[in-house]
């Protein structure tokens, strides 16, 4: 978008042109930093490839020193690129990332899905900083919906491992931090707005994919995926199921079982009330509470399923 040397290549993979892609392009035109190019990757140009494969393809043709990955259903804040470039001035920084905030124009079911992600009780293992701006930090795992990386470092680790989707970004981040010994900086000002999957079916379909892949990665890439936060939903489901059976066989444990169940429901209710106070909407709060419960159950069941799978389909 400038006549002199391109600094950043913004890469957007998508199936076909849609309103979200057009929105993203409109907001890219408003960037305070102007020295960048945009590489669009629809199926009509690349064939039916996955996001990771498309990004690898774009990286080979990119003119920028920095590759900026953004999802087609996201759009950047005005200073997105400018804020990221400041972070790259620091030593040994391979990549920069930031939060994907729920857009204000999302519908009520999307906003409710956003609340499920944004509450620690809803997505504690993933980290709420992925969905709402929080303090600057170093990370070793981050989704590519908002991820900028030096092209040289991207090439050094071989780009994305295109066998995986979703989850290709987990492998990339692990290689950057633990093989190259470089840093990934999360900064709250490197902000994009990311449209949510609406409750219930689209949200749960996305959660199911994440759960299976995270479970699989817990076995093959334990450094960043075999973490307690990711295990909590499975431990909860196992407790609900086996705890009930054991308490029936040994009655003295039944009060303990019931107390823990009531405690869970109290925490869930507290989150529902919190959302209601923040949004002023009873419907959003009830949808959020229901979404949290279903997310915990589905993730808790599918995480061990992914762990036990020998391989995942591309």
Buried (B, 14 or more C-beta within 10 A) or exposed (E): BEEEEBBBBBBBBBEEEEEBBEBBBEBBEEBEBEBBBBBBBBEEEBEEBBBBBBBBBBBEEBEBBBBBBBBBBBBBBEBBBBBBBBBBEEEEBBBBBBBBBBBEEBEBBBBBBBBBBBBEBBBBBBBBBBBBBEEBEEBBBBBBBBBBBBBEBBEBBEBBBBBBBBBBBBBBBBBBBEEEEBBBBBBBBBBBBBBBBBBBEBBBEBBBBBBBBBBBBBBBBEEBBBBEEBBBBBEBBBBBEEBBEEBEEEEEBBEEBEEBBEEBEEEBEEBBEBBBEEBEBEEBBBBBBBBBBBBBBBBBBBBBBBBEBEEBEE
